[in-house]
Amino acid sequence: MNVELRTQPVGPYSMNAYVLVCPATKQSILIDPGDESDRLTAMLHDTKPNAIIVTHTHPDHVGALAEIKSLLQLPVMFHRGPHFEGFTLEADRWLSNGDIVPLGEHSLRIFHTPGHIADQICIAIQNDTRVIVGDTIFDGGPGKTHSVEDFQTMRKTLRDVILRWSEETVCYPGHGASFRLGDHRAEIEAFVRKDHGEFFGDATWGM
């Protein structure tokens, strides 16, 4: 049986929190506890939560992290960073590119995908087409960048990581609806090839 994926938009920016559940064991992992702890705990109903994974440390993705960690006494996993300014929580497990995280009879693979922020990761369900991509990539464009250097890092991430995934990959972003990667491959390839000069900030695939 496939991993069950639950999602719930939380907070003022409608950040997508996710729960992945192994149907055989009912073990679960909470991803991005951004806000509204009551809604987050409700997502874990009828499961046995065993970890929290953070895709990146922007406040809208970690706003309820300390509260949920204290409430549920779960280990927290995220990338070593550098992190968003003011974020000081230590991980119980630091995640690196290629790491495997067990989930009952299933497993998750970690991809480091910097650009939007240095500690950004994506979480792929092994032997599945679904990937939790955080703010790495959206239906209409990549995650916002905050310097020319970050923009170029993001282009490298698109070229070396995202575009190597299969056409059937379904991306579940930190905001908005999921989408099939193959439906945007040509746009993303053109975006990566184009010389954008000194640009950074909000981008769209067609720019």
C-alpha positions as CSV (number, residue, x, y, z in Angstrom):
1,M,0.0,0.0,0.0
2,N,1.2,3.5,-0.8
3,V,2.1,6.0,1.8
4,E,-0.9,8.2,2.9
5,L,-0.3,11.9,2.3
6,R,-2.3,14.4,4.4
7,T,-2.2,18.1,3.9
8,Q,-3.5,21.2,5.8
9,P,-2.9,24.9,5.0
10,V,-2.1,26.7,8.2
11,G,-1.2,30.3,9.2
12,P,-1.7,33.7,7.5
13,Y,0.3,32.6,4.4
14,S,-1.6,29.3,3.9
15,M,1.5,27.3,4.3
16,N,1.0,23.6,3.5
17,A,1.8,21.3,6.5
18,Y,2.0,17.6,5.5
19,V,1.7,14.3,7.3
20,L,3.0,11.1,5.8
21,V,1.6,7.9,7.1
22,C,2.7,4.3,6.6
23,P,-0.6,2.4,6.2
24,A,0.7,-0.9,7.6
25,T,2.2,0.4,10.8
26,K,0.4,3.8,11.2
27,Q,3.8,5.4,11.9
28,S,3.7,9.1,10.7
29,I,6.0,12.0,10.1
30,L,4.9,15.6,10.4
31,I,6.4,18.0,7.8
32,D,6.6,21.8,8.4
33,P,4.7,22.6,11.6
34,G,4.2,26.3,10.6
35,D,1.2,27.4,12.7
36,E,-2.1,26.4,14.3
37,S,-0.9,23.5,16.5
38,D,-4.4,22.2,17.0
39,R,-4.8,21.6,13.3
40,L,-1.3,20.0,13.1
41,T,-2.1,17.6,15.9
42,A,-5.5,16.8,14.3
43,M,-3.6,15.8,11.2
44,L,-1.9,13.1,13.2
45,H,-5.1,11.5,14.4
46,D,-5.1,7.7,14.3
47,T,-1.3,7.6,13.7
48,K,1.8,6.9,15.7
49,P,4.0,10.1,15.1
50,N,7.7,9.4,15.3
51,A,9.4,12.5,13.8
52,I,9.1,16.1,12.6
53,I,10.9,17.1,9.4
54,V,11.4,20.8,8.4
55,T,11.9,21.6,4.7
56,H,13.5,25.0,5.7
57,T,13.6,27.4,8.5
58,H,11.6,30.4,7.3
59,P,9.1,31.5,10.1
60,D,6.0,30.4,8.2
61,H,7.3,26.8,8.1
62,V,8.5,26.6,11.7
63,G,6.2,28.9,13.7
64,A,4.7,26.1,15.8
65,L,7.8,23.8,15.8
66,A,8.9,24.5,19.4
67,E,5.4,24.0,20.7
68,I,4.7,20.8,18.7
69,K,8.1,19.3,19.6
70,S,7.4,20.0,23.3
71,L,3.9,18.7,23.2
72,L,4.6,15.5,21.3
73,Q,8.2,14.9,22.4
74,L,9.3,14.0,18.9
75,P,12.8,14.3,17.3
76,V,13.2,17.1,14.8
77,M,15.1,16.7,11.6
78,F,16.3,19.4,9.2
79,H,19.4,20.6,7.2
80,R,22.4,22.0,8.9
81,G,22.0,25.4,7.2
82,P,22.9,28.1,7.5
83,H,19.4,28.8,8.8
84,F,17.1,31.8,8.7
85,E,18.2,34.7,10.9
86,G,17.2,34.1,14.6
87,F,16.5,30.4,14.2
88,T,18.5,28.6,16.9
89,L,16.8,25.2,17.5
90,E,19.2,22.3,17.3
91,A,18.2,19.3,15.2
92,D,17.9,15.8,16.8
93,R,19.2,14.6,13.4
94,W,20.9,16.8,10.8
95,L,19.7,15.9,7.3
96,S,22.0,15.9,4.2
97,N,21.6,15.3,0.5
98,G,20.9,11.6,-0.1
99,D,19.9,10.7,3.4
100,I,17.2,8.1,4.0
101,V,14.6,8.5,6.7
102,P,12.5,5.4,7.6
103,L,8.7,5.6,7.8
104,G,7.3,2.2,8.9
105,E,7.6,-0.2,6.0
106,H,8.5,2.8,3.7
107,S,11.3,5.3,3.5
108,L,11.9,8.9,2.5
109,R,14.9,10.3,0.5
110,I,16.3,13.8,1.2
111,F,17.4,16.2,-1.5
112,H,19.3,19.3,-0.6
113,T,17.8,22.1,-2.9
114,P,19.2,25.5,-1.9
115,G,18.4,28.8,-3.6
116,H,15.3,30.1,-1.9
117,I,17.2,29.6,1.4
118,A,20.5,27.7,2.1
119,D,18.8,25.0,4.3
120,Q,16.0,24.1,1.8
121,I,15.4,20.4,1.3
122,C,12.9,18.2,-0.6
123,I,11.5,15.0,0.8
124,A,10.8,12.2,-1.7
125,I,8.7,9.1,-0.9
126,Q,10.9,6.2,-2.1
127,N,9.4,4.0,-4.9
128,D,6.7,6.6,-5.4
129,T,6.2,9.7,-7.6
130,R,5.4,12.2,-4.8
131,V,7.9,14.7,-3.5
132,I,7.3,17.3,-0.7
133,V,9.3,20.3,-2.2
134,G,8.8,23.1,0.4
135,D,9.4,26.4,-1.3
136,T,11.9,25.0,-3.8
137,I,9.5,25.1,-6.7
138,F,5.9,26.0,-7.4
139,D,3.4,25.6,-10.2
140,G,4.3,29.0,-11.6
141,G,7.9,29.4,-10.8
142,P,10.8,28.8,-8.4
143,G,10.9,30.0,-4.8
144,K,11.7,33.6,-4.2
145,T,15.5,34.4,-4.0
146,H,17.1,37.2,-2.0
147,S,20.4,37.9,-3.8
148,V,22.0,37.4,-7.2
149,E,24.0,34.6,-5.7
150,D,20.9,32.8,-4.4
151,F,19.3,33.1,-7.8
152,Q,22.2,31.4,-9.4
153,T,22.2,28.7,-6.7
154,M,18.5,28.2,-7.4
155,R,19.2,27.7,-11.2
156,K,21.9,25.2,-10.4
157,T,19.4,23.3,-8.1
158,L,16.8,23.2,-10.9
159,R,19.4,21.9,-13.4
160,D,21.2,19.4,-11.2
161,V,18.4,18.2,-9.0
162,I,14.8,19.0,-10.0
163,L,15.2,18.4,-13.8
164,R,16.7,14.9,-13.1
165,W,13.4,13.7,-11.6
166,S,10.9,11.8,-13.8
167,E,8.1,13.3,-15.8
168,E,5.6,11.7,-13.5
169,T,7.0,13.3,-10.3
170,V,4.2,15.1,-8.4
171,C,5.5,18.1,-6.5
172,Y,3.8,19.1,-3.2
173,P,4.9,22.7,-2.5
174,G,4.8,24.8,0.7
175,H,2.1,27.0,-0.7
176,G,-0.6,26.3,-3.3
177,A,-1.6,23.2,-5.2
178,S,0.4,20.1,-6.2
179,F,1.5,19.8,-9.8
180,R,3.1,17.3,-12.2
181,L,6.8,18.1,-13.0
182,G,6.5,16.9,-16.6
183,D,3.8,19.5,-17.3
184,H,6.4,22.3,-16.7
185,R,9.7,20.6,-17.8
186,A,10.0,22.6,-21.1
187,E,9.4,25.9,-19.3
188,I,11.9,25.1,-16.5
189,E,14.6,24.0,-19.0
190,A,14.1,27.3,-20.9
191,F,14.2,29.2,-17.6
192,V,17.5,27.6,-16.6
193,R,19.1,28.2,-20.0
194,K,18.3,31.9,-20.1
195,D,20.7,34.5,-19.0
196,H,18.8,36.5,-16.3
197,G,21.6,39.0,-15.7
198,E,21.7,40.3,-12.1
199,F,18.1,39.4,-11.4
200,F,16.8,38.0,-8.1
201,G,13.5,38.0,-6.3
202,D,10.1,36.6,-7.4
203,A,10.4,34.8,-10.7
204,T,8.0,33.0,-13.1
205,W,8.9,30.2,-15.6
206,G,8.0,32.4,-18.5
207,M,10.1,35.5,-17.7
